[in-house]
Amino acid sequence: MKQSLGKIVIFIILSTLLFSEDFIYKIDIDNNQPYLKEPIILNLEINQTNHNKVIFFKFDLKKSKEYIFKRIDAIDKGKHHFAHLKYSYLIYPLKEGKIDIEFKLKKRVTNDESLSYSYSGDRDNIKLLVTEDSDIELPPTKLNVKPLPKDTEIVGDFKLKYHCKTHKAKSYQPMPINVEIKGKGYLPLIDNIIQSDRNITIFRDKPIIKSIQLPKDRLYTIEYPMAISSNKSFSLKPRTIKGFNPQTKESYLLSIPKQDFDIETIDKTTLIDKDNKPKPLERDFLWLRDIIYYIVIFVAGYLTAIAIEWRRGVKPKEKSTLYHKVKRSRDKRELLQILIATNQEQFKEIIRELEESIYNNKSISFKEIKEKLEKEIA
């Protein structure tokens, strides 16, 4: 026991020494023993400790088949000598047992002189910011992922609604059915939500997925538009979907009860013409017209949804980190350092103007330059 404690203490000391020269970091996770597909939140914080250098950090999670992730928050508060970063990630484990969440961290070191003079000469002679880059190995965060109860199809807290437009139709006439699953958790995509039957034909469209990011989870609404047809009366078997809520650690059932459909069949005896000179045979393509009609409705609905989203635009794009840095800059020198650090050629003309103003006393309006930049990067 004492030897184990000693090893832990030595590891902590070595870790501190390894990163104490330039920065310290902290990684925390809200649950290291989640269920399969249960959402977890990982937070990372980096603080620069060596203020004699100008340091930039680039961080992300490594991609893996054992989990999926999405960055849900990023804060960059510090300046060049006082870098301070905070990142938050939403992670869904996709494998039972022990898995490692691995990281990518790149440290880029430069100095004030390099920042000030990285751009020189005319607008066609640009020197990019010179940095000394190094990849930092961070120990992975370990998870022990618990299995789900047997036959679980969806993970989270979800509700189900269904609607059948009609339960009566003529032979082969399509009857629309819509199933909706809504709630928070892992994306509840279900294959064959209406189970196939040899006595019926099922027309399936692509599920319509809508989602909203929550602080510690994701809210989904998924619609399954379908239509069914048959040449005789039939019953749809009941469909039961087993869900599991990791928060309550309880299973639950979502159900579509048995549905009976009355189909008006054609009396075959009426198709026999007893006249010696029957009229030319006329085929009834009414059923085909109805099928095409409903397919057109599905396609039109899908295209309408796309058009509405296009006109609205997906939710307004958030202002970039660079935008906020420019907005908070207090003088020309600070703004110059921010633009040089971006390494982006699109700012070379503004950088040149700022350098002329700072080093050659050229008169320019700081307010006008900021407004021009804010419009450009908004």
N, C-alpha and C positions, 0 to 999 in steps of 0.2 A: 504494500500500500504506500509506504514512504517512498519507494523507488518510483512508483507511478506518479506521485505528486511531484517528485523532484524533476521528472521528465517534463511534466506540464509546465512547471515554473521555468525550466531552461528554455522550452519552446517559446513561451511568452516573452522572455528576455531577448532571445534571438530575433523574434519578430519585431520587437520594438527597436532594436539596434538596426535592423535592416532598413526600416523606413523612417527612423527618427532624423536622419540627415536632412531630408527635404520635406517630408510630409507624414501625416498620420491618417489612418482611415478607420472607418467603423462600418461593419455590415451586420444588420440584424434582420431577422425573419420572424413573422408573427406565428408560424406554426411549422415545426420541423418533423411532425408526424401526421401529415395530412392523409386523407383518403385519396384514392385514385380519382383524378379530375377535380379535386377540391381546390378552389382558388386560394392562393397564399400571396402575401405581400412581402417583398424584399426591399429594404432600404439601404442605400450606400451613402456615406458622407466622407468627403476628403477635405482635409485642411492642410494648407502649406505651412511648414514650420521653419524652413530656411528662407528668410525674406531678403537674402542678398541676391537671389536669382529671380529671373522671370520664368515662370513655369506654366505650361498648359497641360491639361489632362484630357485624355480621351478614353471613355469607359463604356463597356457594354457587356451583355451576357453572351456566352458562346452558344451557338445553335446546337440543338441535340434532338435525337429522336425520342429521348426519354422525358422531354417536357416542351411546352410551348410558352412563350412569354410576350409581354407587351409593355413598353415603357409608358407609364401613365403620368409621370411628373418629372420635371428637370428644372433645377434652380442653380444658377451660377451667380453667386453674390460677390465673389472676390474680384480684386484687380490683379495685375500682373505679379506683384510681389506677395499678394495675400490671397492666393487662389482658394476658393471655398465652394465646393460642389455638393449638390444633393440630388440623388436619383431614386425614383421609386418604380418598381416593376410588379406587374400582375403575372403570376406564374401558375400554370396548370400541369401537375405531374401526369405523365401518360404511361408510367410503368410501375408495377408493384415492386415492393422491396426497397433495397438501398440504392439511391441514385445521388449523383453529384451535380450541383449547380456550379458551372465553371464560368470564369470571368476573363475578360480581355481589358487590360489597362496599359495605355501607352503614355509615357511621360516625355514631354518635349521641353527642353531647357534652352533658354537664350538669355540675353542681357539687354539693358536699356539702349546701349549703343547700337546693337543690331536692330532693335525696334526703330530707332530714330533714323537710321541711315540705310535701311533695307531697300528703300526706293531711291534711286539716284539717276542723274542724267535726264534725257528728255522722255516723253511719254512712251516712246518705242524701245527704251532701254531700261527695263525693269528688273531689279534683283529681288527675288523672293526672300522671305524671312529665313534666315539660317538658324537652324535649331539642332541640338544634339538629342536624338530620339532614342528611347530605350523601352523595351517591353518589360513590364513588371509582372512577375508571377505571383498571383494571389492564391492562397489555399482555397479549395472549393468549399461551398456550404453543403453539408450532407443532409439528406432527407431519408426518412424511413417511411415509405408510402404503404398505407394499409389497403388491403383489397376491399372491393365492394361486395355487398351481399349478392348471392347467386341470381342470375337472370336480370340484373339491373340494366335498364336501357337508357335512363337519363339521370344526371347528377345535378342536384340543386333543388330549388323550391319553385315548382312549376304548376300551372293550372291548364286545363284543356277545355276547349269549347268546340262544338261541331254544329253544322247546319246542313240539312238536306232541303233543297228548294221545293221538291215535290216527291211524292211516293207513288205517283201514278203516271204512266206514259204508254205510248204505243210501242210496238215491236221495234227494237233497235234505236229508239229515240233516247239520246243522252240525257241524263238527269244530274245536274251539278251538285257536288258535295264539297263543303269547305271545312277543314279542320284547322284549329289554331291552338298553338302551345305558347304560353307566355309565362315568364318568370325570370329569376336570376340564378346563374350557375354556369355550367359548361354547355356549349352550344348543343341544343337538343335536336339534332338531325336524326330522323328515324326512317329507315328504309321500309317500304311496304306498310305504311301506317294503316292503309286499308288492304287487307290480305287478299291475294289473288284467288279466283275461283273459276273453274273451267266453264261454268254456266253463264258467266258474265264477262263483259269487256270493260276494262278500266282505262280511262284516259288520264294520264298524269302530267302535270306541268311542273316546272322547277319550283321548289319552295321559295317563298318570298321572305327574306330575312331582314329584320330591322334590329338594331342594337344600340344601347346607350351605355356609356362607361359610368360606373358607380365608383365611389371611393375605394371599395374593397372587393368589387365583383363586377359583373356585367349583366345588364338587363336585356333579355331577348324576347322578341315577338316573331314567331315563325308561322306562316300560313301555308297550308298544303291545298292548293286548288286542284280539284279532280272532277271527273264525270264518269258515270257508269251507264251501261246499257245492256239489254238482253232481249231475247225473243220470247221470253215467257216469265211469268211471275217468279220471284225468288226472294230469298232472305240473305241479308249480309250478316255474317257471323259476328258476335260481339268481339271487340278488340280491347285487350287490357294491356296497359303499358306500366311497367314497374319502375318507379323512381326511388331515389335515395337522397335524403337531405343530410349532408355532413354536419350541419350546425346542430340539428336535433338528434343526429345519429339514428334516424328512423326511416324505414321504408314506407312507401305509400303507393297507391294505384290510381292511374288515370284511365277512365273507361269510356268507350263508345259502345252503347248497348246495341242489341240486335235490332236491325232495321228491316221491315217488311215492305216489299215493293210490288205493286199490282200492275202487271203488264197486259195491255189489251192486244190479244193475239188475233191473227187473221184466220177466218174460217175457210179452210181449204176447199170445202164443197162449193163455195161461191166462186171459186176460180175455174170450175168446170162449166164450159159453155155447151148446152145441149142442142143449140141450133146447128143445122148442117152447114150454114154459112156464117161462121163466127166472125166478129170484128177482128181486125188485126190486133195482135197481142201488144198491149201497152205496159211497159214496165213502170212500176211505182218507185221513183227515186226520192220520195219524200224523206225517207230515213237518212239517205246520204246527205241531202240538203241540210237536215238538222245537225248531223255530225259536223259538217263543214261550218255551219253557223256558230256552234259552240266553240270550235277550234278558233275561229276568227275572233270570238269574244275574248278567249284567253289571251291571244296574241295582242289584241287591242288594249286589254287591261294592262298587260305587261309593259307595252310601249308607252301607255299613258303615264304609268308610274315613273318610268325613266324620264319622260318629258317633264313631269312635275318636279322631280328631284333636280333635273338639269336647270329648270327655271329658278327654283329656289336656291340652288347651290347647296352642296353639303354644308353643314354648319360652318359659319364664318371661320376662316383660317385664323388661328391664334397668332398674335404678334410674335416674331422671332426673338431669340435672346439678343441678337445683334441690335434689333430695333430698340429694345429697352436700354441697352448699354449706350446707344447714341442719344436716346432721350434723356438719360441721366447725366451725360457728360456736361461738365461745368465750364470748361475752357477749351481753347484750340489745341493745346498740347495733349490734353487727355483724349480729345476726339481723334487726334492724329495717331496716337498709340493704338486706339481701338481699331481704326481702319487698317493700319499696317499689320496688325496681328491677324487679320482675316485672311491675308494672302490672296485676295481676290482682285483680279485685274480691273474689274468694273469701277473700282474706287480710285484708280491711279490719278485721274485728273483732279479730284477733290483733294487727294493727298498732296499733290504738287502745289495746289493753291494754299493749303494750310502751311506747308513748309516755307513757301514764299512769304507768307504773312509772319510766321514765327521767326525765321532766320534773316529775312531781308526787309522786314517791316512793311510789307505790302499791305495796303488797307483792304480788308474784306469784312463782310458782315457775318459774324459767327452765327447769329440767329437765322439768317437766310440759308447758310450752308446746312445747318441742322434740319431746317424744314425741308430742304431739297432731298437730303438723305432719308429722312423719315418717310417721305412719299415714295422714294425709290425702293425701299426695303420693307414697306408695310405689307 
